[in-house]
Amino acid sequence: MKPVIALIGRPNVGKSTLFNQITKTRNALVADLPGLTRDRQYGDATYENKSFIVVDTGGIGENDQGIDSYMAEQSRTAIEEADIILFIVDAKAGLLASDEQVARELRVLGKKIHIVANKVDGVHAEAAVAEFFKLGFGEPHHVAASHGRGVSQLLEDILADLPEDVPLDEEKVAPGLRMAIIGRPNVGKSTLVNRLLGEERVVVYDQPGTTRDSIYIPFERQGRQYTLIDTAGVRRRGKVFETVEKFSVIKTLQAMKDAHVVVVVIDAREGIVEQDLHMLGFALEAGRAIVIAINKWDGMTDYERSQVKADIERRFDFIPWAKIHLISALHGTGVGELYPSIHQAYNSAWLKVTTNRMTQVLQDAVEQHQPPMVSGRRIKMRYAHMGGSNPPLIIIHGNQVDQVPNDYRRYLENVFRKVFKMEGTPVRIEFKSGENPFADKKNKISDRDAERQRRLVQAFKKRAKKR
């Protein structure tokens, strides 16, 4: 089992920057802003044939109130899970009271704890870290995480006692079904994530924008592997002012592309607004399978529910293939029913069909409803085959197929959906016309034929003169 290394410390000491350096990724959001990280962020890392798991956490402050208390609770959960703890301090700021408070909490755990003095660039390292010896965790490690300085030496020291692991290319890791939870701020995405996991895994607080990073959470349910992605809420572009929020939006769009299935969460009490449709548009452009969850369904009157249902029928008519669920993430109502729809959407997105079967369905569709005439000639469709997955791509070959109208394209899409029971995923159809292999070749004749042609021309001219 891989060892777990947790990065612990007060806010804004560089934990997320160090996390990115160790994992060689940019998965953790980084900015010069205290309290940016709020949830536990897990990442796989390897160093000299030793693989391990790194956990980035929010800071533990002196006065953990409001949302800070939830952040601190996430950090303490990571401490309990960890085999090795890296206590991160700021060499430039020096030893603060909040550092001593964190040290008191760590000292009673009896775990391997290494103190890491970050931000030693531009200062005299030995002099700057001298006061951290009093914390009682031995000699501090010197790093400048923003430049990667000292990180390799740090890993070499803390992993010295660990045995070499099996090389990563020999490990058999279950791929899992990746599902991203997206939506506007404060619609209940993190509450839904916790309900799906059955634990308080991510911070939930009655404040828009609580989640700022995309959190990847692997888990297992009924013997099947999943990765749940909690994302930051996306507001209208005109309301996004903070630089951090702009990066959060980028992370959300990246998570959408990483996912197999996108669960779009909508607040039933606020109704379906334009931004919800924009989020659906992003998912469709990415070609991802979609499941729609109308959240906060509990406590609504019958009239309010009828209004929401009418709004659903009117505004979601462009994606009739997407499953829509009415849920309450807070109380768990209807949440369990999301899994069958997610599985159906995933299976449809990765559908595999033989060329023979696909062509047979195409021929049956054409026989039942002929394509239109173009310039007095009938469009001919010869055969079809699968050209890709997630989303399914159907390629149809024939003559004049570049003239197929949109309504006939929709007819073919509906036929393929009905026959192969494709639900919850967009389907793309691409037409390819047959090309004349001799179109670019000139008809070259031999010298003998050229001479014969010349004599025939002269003979015709003589005959014409005699007449």
Secondary structure, 3 states (H helix, E strand, C coil): CCCEEEEECCCCCCHHHHHHHHHCCCCCCCCCCCCCCCCCEEEEEEECCEEEEEEECCCCCCCCCCHHHHHHHHHHHHHHHCCEEEEEEECCCCCCHHHHHHHHHHHCCCCEEEEEEECCCCCCHHHHHHHHHHHCCCCCEECECCCCECHHHHHHHHCCCCCCCCCHHHCCCCCCEEEEEEECCCCCHHHHHHHHHCCCCCCCCCCCCCCCCCEEEEEEECCEEEEEEECCCCCCHHHCCCHHHHHHHHHHHHHHHHCCEEEEEEECCCCCCHHHHHHHHHHHHCCCEEEEEEECCCCCCHHHHHHHHHHHHHHCCCCCCCEEEECECCCCECCCCHHHHHHHHHHHHCCCCCHHHHHHHHHHHHHHCCCCEECCEECEEEEEEEEECCCCEEEEEEECHHHCCHHHHHHHHHHHHHHHCCCCCCCEEEEEECCCCCCCCCCCCCHHHHHHHHHHHHHHHHHHHHC
